[in-house]
Structures are given as C-alpha cells and as structure tokens.
Amino acid sequence: MSVYETLRHFADSYGLVVMLAIFVTLCAWPFRPGAKQHNRAAANLIFKDENDGE
C-alpha cells in the first residue's frame, strides 16, 4: 500500500470523524456555561471608546 492510499484511507474513515468532532466542539464552545461573561465582553467590545477606561 502506498503512502497516498494510506492517507486516503485515513481521510475517508477516521479523518472524517476527527473533523466532525472538531466542528461540533467549535460550534458548541461559545455555549459552554463559563463563557457568558466572555461572550458579553466580546459583544460590547465594539462600543468601547479608546478614551474609556478598562
């Protein structure tokens, strides 16, 4: 079996599962319980003036 065929087999089987797991994790990451304050701060960041204190 050549390297190409080995990589192709990996991409067709386990690679798809790994990419799906990464996708689901990244989609669910903002909804974790501890992220509420970070999300709120990121949402309001565009309204902060450079003269405002931190």
SULVEN-V900558 format. One record per run of one state. SS is the DSSP state (a for helix, b for strand, c for the rest). FROM is the first residue (numbers start at 0). TO is the last residue. If there is no record, write none. Layout:
ss->(SS | SS)
from->(FROM | FROM)
to->(TO | TO)
//
This chain:
ss->(c | a | c | a | c | a | c)
from->(0 | 2 | 12 | 13 | 31 | 32 | 47)
to->(1 | 11 | 12 | 30 | 31 | 46 | 53)
//
